[in-house]
C-alpha cells in the first residue's frame, strides 16, 4: 500500500522526460544570444559558382543605376502595412556580385550626384593652397560600355503549404511548412546602340517550417499535464535575393560567352564545369564548343 502513491509521481516524471526529449528534438540549435559579433554574410551556392568562373580576356566596364523592387508586395498584417516584403538594397548586392565575378568592373552611378559634388569641391580647392603646393589633377570619370539593368519582378507567397502531425496517448508532434518564391530579372544593354545583349530571369524558393511537440495528458483524476514547445526556421529573404542575383550574374556571363559579347582568356576554359552546367540549365540543347566565326565577328564590330 505504501508504493501506490508513488505511481503518479513516476508517471509525471516519465512524461516530463519524454517532453524534454521532444523539445530537444524540436530545437536542434542553441538560440542566438542577445549579443553576438557581426560576421561576413554567408556564401550561397551561387556565390561559389560566381567565384569559380574562369578568367576573362578583358573585364567589361558596367554601370548600374538601380535594381528596383518591382513586386509592389508588402508584408502581411499584423507585421506592418508599410514594410516591403523584399529588400530595397538589391542594387548594392548586384554591384558586389558583378565585382566578385571577376568579369566586370562596376562604376559608380547610383550615387553619381554625390560623386559629382565631391569632384566640384576638389576643383574649388585648386589654387587655394600655398604657392608651392602642387595643383590638383582630377582624372575624367571612367565611361561604361555596358549598362546592367533589371529588378526584382515577382514575390509569390504561400506557393505551397502543408503539414503533418500525430498524437498518441496525449503525446504528439506536428510540423508545418510554407514555400514562397522570388524572381529577379537581369539584362545587359550596349550603351552605344541601346541593343539588349542578354536577359535572364532566375527564381529562388524561400522555405519556412515549424516543428511543434506537445504533451496533453491527465496524470491522475484531477491533475492535467500540458507541455508545448516549438521551433520555426525561415530562410532570410535578403539572402534569397542575393542568391538569385548572383545566379543571374553567372547566367548573364555565360550567355555573353555563348553570344560572343565577351571572351575567355583561355578558350580551353569553355569546358569549365560551371560554364557547362549553366549552359545546360539555360538551354534545351547541349553547347559543346565556341563558334570562332561568331567571336571574330563580335571582335570586328567592337573594334569598329
LUMSE-76060 format. One line per field, with one value per residue: residue in one letter; chain; x, z, y of N, C-alpha, C, O in turn. Coordinates in pm, whole numbers, m for minus. Each point is the difference from the previous one (the first is absolute). Example, Ala and Ser with C-alpha at 12.3 -4.5 7.8 and 13.67 -1.06 7.14 Angstrom:
2
residu	[a,s]
chaine	[A,A]
n.x	[1319,m139]
n.z	[780,m138]
n.y	[m569,107]
ca.x	[m89,82]
ca.z	[0,6]
ca.y	[119,119]
c.x	[90,m77]
c.z	[0,73]
c.y	[120,109]
o.x	[104,51]
o.z	[66,17]
o.y	[m2,111]
//
This chain:
304
residu	[x,x,x,x,x,x,x,x,x,x,x,x,x,x,x,x,x,x,x,x,x,x,x,x,x,x,x,x,x,x,x,x,x,x,x,x,x,x,x,x,x,x,x,x,x,x,x,x,x,x,x,x,x,x,x,x,x,x,x,x,x,x,x,x,x,x,x,x,x,x,x,x,x,x,x,x,x,x,x,x,x,x,x,x,x,x,x,x,x,x,x,x,x,x,x,x,x,x,x,x,x,x,x,x,x,x,x,x,x,x,x,x,x,x,x,x,x,x,x,x,x,x,x,x,x,x,x,x,x,x,x,x,x,x,x,x,x,x,x,x,x,x,x,x,x,x,x,x,x,x,x,x,x,x,x,x,x,x,x,x,x,x,x,x,x,x,x,x,x,x,x,x,x,x,x,x,x,x,x,x,x,x,x,x,x,x,x,x,x,x,x,x,x,x,x,x,x,x,x,x,x,x,x,x,x,x,x,x,x,x,x,x,x,x,x,x,x,x,x,x,x,x,x,x,x,x,x,x,x,x,x,x,x,x,x,x,x,x,x,x,x,x,x,x,x,x,x,x,x,x,x,x,x,x,x,x,x,x,x,x,x,x,x,x,x,x,x,x,x,x,x,x,x,x,x,x,x,x,x,x,x,x,x,x,x,x,x,x,x,x,x,x,x,x,x,x,x,x,x,x,x,x,x,x]
chaine	[A,A,A,A,A,A,A,A,A,A,A,A,A,A,A,A,A,A,A,A,A,A,A,A,A,A,A,A,A,A,A,A,A,A,A,A,A,A,A,A,A,A,A,A,A,A,A,A,A,A,A,A,A,A,A,A,A,A,A,A,A,A,A,A,A,A,A,A,A,A,A,A,A,A,A,A,A,A,A,A,A,A,A,A,A,A,A,A,A,A,A,A,A,A,A,A,A,A,A,A,A,A,A,A,A,A,A,A,A,A,A,A,A,A,A,A,A,A,A,A,A,A,A,A,A,A,A,A,A,A,A,A,A,A,A,A,A,A,A,A,A,A,A,A,A,A,A,A,A,A,A,A,A,A,A,A,A,A,A,A,A,A,A,A,A,A,A,A,A,A,A,A,A,A,A,A,A,A,A,A,A,A,A,A,A,A,A,A,A,A,A,A,A,A,A,A,A,A,A,A,A,A,A,A,A,A,A,A,A,A,A,A,A,A,A,A,A,A,A,A,A,A,A,A,A,A,A,A,A,A,A,A,A,A,A,A,A,A,A,A,A,A,A,A,A,A,A,A,A,A,A,A,A,A,A,A,A,A,A,A,A,A,A,A,A,A,A,A,A,A,A,A,A,A,A,A,A,A,A,A,A,A,A,A,A,A,A,A,A,A,A,A,A,A,A,A,A,A,A,A,A,A,A,A]
n.x	[82,161,m41,m168,24,101,m183,m148,60,m59,m209,m43,60,m139,m184,35,14,m194,m102,74,m81,m205,m10,50,m172,m130,110,m32,m147,222,m140,m115,223,m9,152,m65,171,81,m162,187,m45,m159,174,m13,m182,m176,m39,m100,m224,m115,m11,m191,m98,m57,217,m36,m123,m219,119,m182,50,m12,m187,51,m162,m2,m60,m121,m80,37,99,133,191,m204,139,8,m212,74,55,m73,m121,146,m65,186,m114,2,180,60,61,m201,m81,m80,m215,m156,m42,m129,m223,m98,m45,m186,m157,23,m223,m49,m28,m49,m168,142,m166,53,220,m130,m216,m57,m51,m202,m157,m11,m115,m223,m78,m20,m182,m178,23,m104,205,m125,85,117,135,62,m181,38,61,m188,92,m134,56,63,m200,m1,91,m219,62,22,m186,60,m120,m147,m46,m61,37,139,m213,98,m185,121,220,126,m200,94,m86,112,m169,108,m175,157,m213,m104,67,63,m62,64,m97,131,m133,197,m153,206,m117,212,m106,179,m9,82,56,48,96,m60,187,153,m29,110,184,m206,141,m5,m92,19,m56,m2,13,m93,79,m205,193,m213,125,m173,139,m164,169,m87,m44,m109,67,m160,70,m156,m67,161,133,10,38,94,38,87,m2,190,m36,89,m64,114,m85,217,m159,64,m41,m207,m46,66,m123,m186,33,27,m187,m114,80,m59,m202,m15,75,m129,m162,69,10,m184,m63,125,m155,5,192,9,30,m139,87,214,34,55,207,41,104,149,206,150,113,162,194,122,122,189,108,m111,138,65,72,38,m128,215,m174,146,m119,m92,131,26,m168,m12,137,m81,m157,81,84,m149]
n.z	[0,104,m82,130,218,46,39,156,209,68,70,215,161,39,122,223,104,50,186,192,48,93,220,122,23,173,178,m224,m27,9,176,m161,m10,221,130,m192,16,m25,m151,m51,m142,126,11,m200,0,48,222,93,m21,156,199,m45,36,m194,m25,93,m188,36,150,88,m152,221,m126,203,m155,m78,216,m177,167,m117,196,88,12,77,145,0,m52,173,m164,m207,80,171,94,m78,m183,m143,m26,159,114,m102,23,204,34,m75,119,182,m31,m25,186,117,m117,65,19,216,m157,201,m125,108,74,117,17,m177,57,99,m140,m97,132,20,m165,31,130,m91,m125,126,27,m186,72,75,m156,126,83,210,60,55,m213,31,44,m139,94,m210,m17,168,m203,11,47,224,m123,209,m127,94,25,184,m115,131,59,m30,61,168,m38,184,4,200,m20,193,m1,193,4,162,4,m177,m86,17,m207,40,m195,20,m180,m26,m164,38,m99,m43,m67,m81,m8,m148,22,m188,86,m211,121,m75,65,192,m112,m39,169,206,m30,203,m11,180,9,140,32,32,90,m1,186,2,168,m36,144,7,176,m63,202,m30,131,m7,191,149,18,m24,m119,63,m168,38,m201,9,m202,20,m180,54,m190,59,78,193,170,85,137,215,134,85,177,204,100,109,206,164,97,161,203,133,112,188,175,119,143,169,158,64,63,m101,223,115,m205,67,23,m218,6,m8,177,92,m91,41,192,8,m67,130,142,m83,22,m186,m22,m93,181,m212,m130,17,4,m85,m125,125,50,m161,m28,147,m40,m156,67,105,m134,m98]
n.y	[m121,m112,m207,m68,47,m194,m130,67,m62,m208,m35,59,m147,m174,43,m4,m202,m108,72,m91,m205,m18,32,m185,m146,54,m76,m20,168,23,0,104,m12,37,m99,94,m142,208,m33,m112,168,m94,m144,100,m130,131,5,m177,m10,116,m105,m110,198,m97,m55,203,2,11,118,m103,158,m36,16,82,m9,m207,m15,66,131,m188,m43,159,m119,m54,99,m224,51,121,m143,m35,171,19,m193,101,m65,173,m132,148,m183,m7,208,42,m63,143,186,m28,m3,200,114,m50,108,215,m8,25,160,m84,81,136,m134,m183,m38,m52,m20,m192,m170,2,m89,m224,m96,2,m168,m203,m37,m60,m223,m70,m55,m170,m139,m143,157,m47,114,m215,28,116,m199,116,m195,m44,104,m147,22,42,m210,m27,m20,57,m141,140,m217,116,m187,m117,40,m199,111,m89,28,13,m105,25,m205,22,m150,32,m141,18,m69,90,m196,215,m66,211,m53,182,m12,108,3,84,164,m62,186,m111,225,m147,216,m113,185,m57,30,m145,m212,m39,m53,m82,48,90,m200,95,m218,133,m225,148,m207,87,m70,m75,19,m143,55,m152,28,m206,136,m187,74,m156,170,160,m92,32,m178,225,m186,193,m143,203,m97,115,m91,204,m115,187,m84,13,140,98,m143,14,173,m14,m132,92,135,m89,m72,161,42,m142,13,157,m58,m126,108,105,m140,m47,162,m79,m36,m213,96,m200,m16,m131,18,m13,222,m11,m88,221,m91,141,13,m160,29,155,m89,m136,123,84,m194,54,175,m195,112,m53,127,60,144,m149,m144,m165,m177,m156,m148,m171,m175,m142,m148,m182,m161,m139]
ca.x	[m82,85,59,m103,7,118,m22,m21,124,84,m58,25,142,25,m55,86,120,m38,m21,132,63,m65,44,138,m4,m58,94,131,104,m7,m53,99,16,m41,113,83,84,m34,83,m20,m121,37,m1,m105,51,25,124,113,8,47,145,68,1,136,43,m39,106,2,m118,m98,m38,m147,m65,m125,m70,m96,m59,m118,m103,m115,m104,m112,m47,25,m16,m140,m34,23,140,m1,m59,88,129,0,32,137,95,11,142,45,103,130,31,36,134,97,5,73,142,54,10,127,m25,m53,50,m110,30,m104,m105,m116,27,76,m12,92,136,28,12,133,98,m5,67,145,39,m6,120,118,48,m15,108,119,64,79,m84,m28,m138,m84,m38,m112,m19,m137,m73,11,m127,m40,m35,m121,m91,m66,m129,m93,m63,m72,m124,m112,10,m122,m4,m86,m6,m37,m4,m39,40,m22,m1,m44,m13,m31,m13,24,133,m6,98,m56,88,m61,99,m51,96,m17,91,43,53,71,32,123,30,115,m34,112,m22,16,m114,m122,m46,5,92,m48,m99,m21,m88,28,m100,49,m105,22,m62,m22,m67,m23,m5,m63,m39,m93,m47,m128,m36,m38,89,m93,m139,m18,119,22,133,m2,131,14,127,m4,108,m31,119,m35,113,m1,m38,107,97,m60,17,142,31,m63,78,129,m27,m28,128,71,m70,26,138,7,m69,88,104,m60,m36,119,8,131,80,82,144,45,m117,m18,m87,m140,m45,m11,m122,m103,m51,m81,m120,m96,m47,m101,m119,m68,m31,m54,95,136,99,128,116,m21,8,104,m42,m84,88,72,m92,m25,121,8,m99,47,110,m58]
ca.z	[0,8,m131,m92,m29,m80,m144,m74,m8,m101,m131,m28,m34,m132,m101,m6,m75,m139,m53,m17,m118,m117,m12,m48,m144,m69,2,m21,9,118,m36,m17,118,m18,m59,m84,m87,m143,m82,m144,m50,m45,m144,m53,m113,m115,28,m33,m146,m48,22,m76,m143,m55,m18,m128,m79,47,79,m62,88,2,85,64,52,101,m13,76,43,m87,42,65,110,137,98,44,135,74,5,m33,m131,m73,m16,m122,19,m45,30,m92,m28,m96,m89,64,m18,m140,m22,63,m78,m124,32,46,m111,m69,m141,m19,82,19,27,84,m67,88,76,m92,37,112,m53,m74,99,60,m100,m8,120,m21,m97,65,83,m84,1,132,88,1,m129,m40,m2,m137,m45,14,m128,12,m127,m48,43,m90,m66,m7,m133,12,108,64,53,39,128,61,m77,56,132,16,132,17,m122,47,144,41,135,43,144,59,145,58,147,47,m40,m145,m70,m124,m78,m109,m85,m98,m104,m77,m115,m42,m137,m42,m142,m23,m141,m38,m112,m64,17,m128,m89,74,m27,113,m34,64,106,72,118,93,106,122,95,141,73,144,63,143,68,130,83,107,90,62,62,140,77,89,m23,4,m43,m144,m45,m135,m36,m141,m43,m144,m64,m136,m78,m121,m79,m11,m134,m67,m50,m119,m105,m34,m77,m132,m77,m37,m106,m122,m52,m63,m125,m94,m46,m88,m124,m76,m63,m110,m107,m47,50,64,m33,102,m10,m57,m64,55,116,m40,59,145,50,29,m128,m64,81,m21,m138,m5,71,m71,m136,m17,m81,56,m73,33,m49,m40,m143,m17,m91,74,83,m88,m43,111,22,m107,29,114,m47,m80]
ca.y	[121,120,31,49,143,36,m21,125,77,m62,28,141,14,m58,91,118,m38,m14,134,62,m59,58,140,m1,m28,115,111,m58,102,87,131,105,83,139,72,m85,84,5,m88,13,m65,m135,m26,m88,m79,88,73,m88,m8,130,9,m105,31,18,139,60,61,138,31,88,111,2,100,m43,117,m43,m133,40,m94,18,m93,67,m84,44,m106,m11,41,123,42,142,27,90,m64,m79,m142,m26,105,112,20,m101,57,m23,m142,m21,55,m92,m124,30,16,m129,m95,16,27,133,110,95,141,57,77,18,123,84,140,23,m8,123,107,m9,42,146,52,m13,102,131,14,18,139,61,m44,85,24,m116,m121,m44,16,m119,m58,m93,m71,m10,m118,m115,m30,m141,m49,m81,36,m114,48,m106,21,m111,11,m76,m63,m78,m61,m119,m81,m133,m14,m134,m37,m137,m11,m127,5,m130,5,136,47,18,83,51,86,75,66,95,33,122,8,134,m3,121,9,73,15,84,87,69,143,71,m21,m25,m136,m92,m109,m122,16,m126,3,m108,m14,m65,m38,34,m111,21,m113,7,m130,26,m115,35,m105,38,m129,m2,m87,m68,38,145,73,m2,41,57,56,34,61,21,74,41,33,73,49,147,43,71,m97,m59,101,0,m120,12,99,m60,m98,75,51,m113,m29,110,m16,m116,35,89,m84,m74,93,69,137,7,m117,m63,18,m125,m62,m135,10,m17,m126,17,m64,100,50,m103,m24,109,m10,m105,45,107,m40,m135,m75,4,78,m65,75,138,26,102,104,95,82,90,106,88,78,99,103,78,85,107]
c.x	[85,57,m102,11,118,m25,m29,127,94,m52,24,146,32,m52,85,127,m30,m21,132,72,m62,43,143,5,m52,96,141,113,m22,m56,111,6,m39,109,87,83,m48,95,m34,m128,35,m12,m113,61,30,127,121,15,56,151,78,m2,143,30,m43,123,18,m127,m88,m40,m152,m48,m132,m65,m102,m47,m123,m85,m125,m116,m124,m56,40,m22,m144,m18,1,144,9,m60,86,139,m3,45,145,87,m2,146,56,108,139,42,45,140,106,13,78,150,62,18,136,m14,m39,68,m114,52,m119,m97,m120,14,81,m5,93,144,38,15,138,108,0,67,151,48,m2,122,125,36,m13,108,116,64,75,m82,m28,m148,m75,m44,m109,m18,m148,m66,10,m134,m26,m33,m130,m80,m67,m126,m87,m64,m59,m142,m116,36,m134,5,m98,m18,m40,5,m43,48,m34,6,m50,m3,m42,5,39,135,2,111,m62,101,m80,110,m71,111,m42,101,30,68,66,29,121,28,120,m34,126,m27,6,m125,m133,m54,14,84,m49,m106,m29,m98,34,m103,60,m118,42,m79,m8,m69,m8,m13,m50,m34,m92,m36,m127,m58,m40,92,m77,m139,m18,116,23,140,m10,133,4,137,m8,121,m42,129,m45,127,m5,m27,114,107,m54,8,144,35,m60,77,131,m18,m27,128,78,m66,27,141,12,m71,83,113,m56,m30,121,10,130,67,77,147,63,m122,m24,m90,m147,m59,m7,m135,m111,m62,m93,m128,m105,m50,m110,m129,m81,m39,m57,90,138,90,137,121,m42,12,104,m43,m86,85,77,m90,m26,121,16,m98,45,111,m53,m74]
c.z	[0,m134,m95,m26,m88,m149,m76,m15,m106,m140,m39,m39,m137,m111,m12,m78,m149,m66,m22,m122,m128,m21,m51,m149,m77,m7,m16,16,127,m42,m5,125,m31,m71,m76,m92,m144,m78,m147,m41,m57,m151,m35,m108,m123,20,m38,m151,m59,11,m78,m151,m50,m25,m136,m76,37,75,m73,102,m9,96,51,61,107,m29,88,42,m81,38,54,119,135,95,48,142,91,2,m26,m138,m84,m21,m120,28,m36,30,m106,m36,m99,m93,59,m12,m143,m29,58,m81,m131,27,41,m114,m69,m148,m25,95,17,27,74,m81,92,84,m85,40,115,m47,m74,95,63,m99,m18,121,m17,m100,62,88,m81,m6,134,97,m8,m137,m51,m7,m144,m35,10,m137,22,m133,m37,55,m104,m66,m3,m144,0,120,52,68,35,132,55,m54,63,139,26,134,1,m132,33,151,34,141,30,151,46,151,50,151,53,m35,m152,m53,m132,m68,m110,m83,m98,m99,m69,m114,m31,m135,m30,m149,m17,m150,m19,m128,m52,4,m134,m85,74,m21,126,m40,55,104,64,116,86,112,116,93,142,84,148,57,151,55,141,71,113,80,68,62,146,73,111,m22,m11,m59,m150,m30,m145,m25,m150,m25,m151,m49,m144,m70,m132,m73,m8,m144,m72,m53,m125,m118,m47,m87,m140,m87,m45,m109,m132,m61,m69,m134,m104,m58,m99,m132,m85,m67,m121,m119,m56,46,75,m14,121,m21,m64,m57,50,123,m36,59,152,49,26,m129,m65,78,m25,m145,m11,68,m82,m143,m1,m85,60,m91,40,m45,m36,m151,m23,m92,70,87,m84,m46,112,25,m106,24,115,m41,m81,87]
c.y	[125,40,62,150,40,m12,129,83,m59,28,145,25,m55,89,125,m29,m12,136,71,m53,56,144,7,m29,120,117,m53,100,81,136,106,85,144,79,m99,88,m4,m89,23,m73,m137,m15,m96,m90,83,81,m85,m16,129,11,m104,26,15,146,54,51,146,30,102,107,16,108,m57,123,m37,m141,2,m120,29,m92,71,m76,60,m117,m5,50,m124,48,151,16,92,m57,m92,m143,m31,121,109,29,m100,54,m20,m145,m27,50,m93,m129,23,10,m133,m99,6,32,145,99,100,141,60,86,25,126,97,146,34,m3,128,119,0,43,153,63,m5,106,139,25,28,149,67,m44,100,10,m122,m129,m41,18,m133,m46,m104,m71,m6,m127,m111,m28,m151,m36,m81,50,m128,52,m120,31,m129,5,m75,m51,m68,m73,m117,m76,m142,m1,m141,m28,m145,m4,m136,15,m139,12,138,57,10,89,43,92,66,64,93,34,129,m1,145,m12,134,m10,89,5,91,73,66,150,74,m9,m16,m141,m85,m120,m133,37,m135,25,m121,2,m78,m28,37,m100,33,m123,22,m142,22,m132,45,m124,52,m126,21,m98,m72,59,151,79,m20,53,49,71,23,61,19,78,27,43,63,41,152,43,68,m94,m69,95,2,m120,8,98,m61,m105,71,55,m112,m35,108,m12,m115,27,94,m74,m73,91,75,144,25,m135,m51,32,m122,m73,m143,0,m11,m129,6,m52,101,51,m101,m29,107,3,m105,44,100,m38,m141,m86,20,80,m51,80,141,11,108,113,104,91,101,115,100,89,108,114,90,95,117,101]
o.x	[m43,43,40,m7,m1,76,59,22,65,79,30,30,78,66,18,45,79,40,18,67,71,22,34,83,41,m13,73,115,m112,43,98,m104,m11,m28,66,m48,m57,115,m101,m29,90,m85,m38,112,96,70,95,112,76,66,122,46,85,m90,0,106,111,m108,50,m39,m55,68,m76,51,m39,9,8,3,m68,m94,m112,m113,111,m75,m62,93,m35,33,39,32,m34,88,m89,72,57,m50,m29,29,117,83,94,118,92,77,103,110,78,81,113,82,44,100,8,40,m23,100,m114,39,m73,m98,94,101,64,83,111,80,61,98,105,64,70,106,84,38,100,m83,54,4,m10,m38,0,54,m29,m87,60,m61,19,m34,m88,68,5,m99,94,m42,m62,56,m55,7,35,m4,6,m75,m115,113,m100,89,m95,m110,m75,96,m61,59,m66,81,m71,81,m89,102,64,24,m29,72,m56,85,m94,107,m119,116,m114,95,m87,78,m58,15,10,m16,25,m59,79,m100,m71,m37,m106,m110,102,m33,m17,2,m20,m12,14,m47,68,m84,113,m122,96,m86,78,m71,57,m96,5,6,1,m54,59,4,44,m23,m85,m17,5,38,m48,35,m40,55,m94,64,m58,81,m71,91,m106,64,17,63,77,26,27,73,64,15,41,82,42,14,60,69,18,21,66,48,1,41,65,18,m11,78,50,m63,26,45,92,m90,m111,m52,m85,m121,m22,m103,m116,m122,m109,m105,m118,m112,m102,m109,m123,m67,29,m29,25,2,36,111,m117,85,m27,39,8,m28,19,42,m4,m15,44,34,m20,5,49,m55]
o.z	[m50,m17,m101,m117,m58,m79,m106,m104,m74,m90,m116,m90,m74,m103,m110,m80,m84,m115,m99,m72,m96,m113,m78,m71,m114,m88,98,19,45,m100,74,55,m116,m90,60,m45,m46,40,m34,50,m84,m65,80,m44,m73,m97,m59,m51,m96,m89,m11,m78,72,1,m99,59,m2,m41,m70,112,m108,97,m75,98,80,m112,119,m61,22,m78,m20,42,17,m30,19,81,m46,80,88,m92,m115,m53,m12,97,53,24,m117,m68,8,m49,m74,m21,m22,m68,m62,m18,m40,m78,m38,9,m58,m69,m114,111,m90,69,m22,m67,m20,26,49,m11,0,47,16,m25,16,39,m21,m13,37,20,m34,23,56,m36,19,114,m62,m94,m120,m32,m84,87,m11,m76,75,m99,84,30,m120,70,m7,m79,m104,105,m78,87,m31,42,m64,33,m38,27,25,25,m78,m34,m74,60,m81,65,m79,62,m73,59,m56,57,104,27,m69,75,m72,64,m54,52,m27,38,m46,1,7,m23,25,m56,63,m70,81,m92,78,m56,m18,m66,m62,46,68,m96,m75,55,m71,50,m51,41,m20,21,41,m9,59,m65,58,m58,74,m41,42,m50,57,m70,72,m33,48,m101,m77,m33,m49,44,m87,70,m78,85,m64,75,m67,58,m78,61,m31,m94,m120,m102,m90,m113,m120,m99,m97,m120,m115,m91,m105,m122,m105,m100,m118,m119,m103,m106,m123,m110,m104,m115,m102,m57,0,m35,95,m113,m81,75,m12,39,89,20,65,m63,m33,m9,m45,m59,m14,m25,m66,m39,7,m68,87,m24,68,m121,118,45,m23,m62,31,22,m30,12,41,m5,m23,29,30,m22,m3,46,13,m52]
o.y	[104,114,58,39,109,55,21,62,74,28,31,78,60,16,53,83,46,20,72,74,31,43,90,57,22,84,m12,m38,21,55,m8,40,40,79,m84,104,m100,m21,62,m108,m10,60,m85,26,m28,31,50,m1,m3,53,10,m84,53,85,m73,20,53,m43,88,m32,24,35,m62,54,85,m49,m31,m107,100,m16,m46,26,49,m93,104,m4,m109,88,76,m74,28,68,m85,m26,m95,110,m26,98,m37,m77,m28,m30,m79,m68,m24,m50,m87,m50,m30,m91,m99,17,47,m36,81,18,m40,96,97,69,63,70,105,79,50,90,105,63,60,105,94,59,85,115,45,84,109,48,105,m71,m27,m106,85,m6,m107,75,m96,65,19,m99,26,m22,m79,84,m20,29,m78,87,m114,116,m105,92,25,m39,67,m81,m4,m43,m64,49,m69,86,m68,68,m69,71,m63,37,12,117,m98,66,m83,61,m59,31,m14,12,12,m78,87,m93,105,m109,106,m99,90,m57,53,46,99,97,12,m31,5,m70,m96,110,m99,112,m111,107,m101,87,m26,m7,49,m59,75,m82,80,m67,115,m113,110,m86,82,m118,m104,67,46,117,m113,108,m72,95,m87,70,m47,73,m85,72,m62,56,56,m49,m19,29,m35,m43,7,14,m40,m25,18,m8,m48,3,23,m20,m31,23,14,m40,m11,36,m7,m39,68,76,112,m99,74,21,13,m37,m51,m105,1,m10,m102,22,m26,15,35,m25,m30,43,22,m41,0,78,m81,m118,100,m20,5,m29,28,m63,116,115,119,120,114,115,121,118,110,116,121,114,113,97]
//
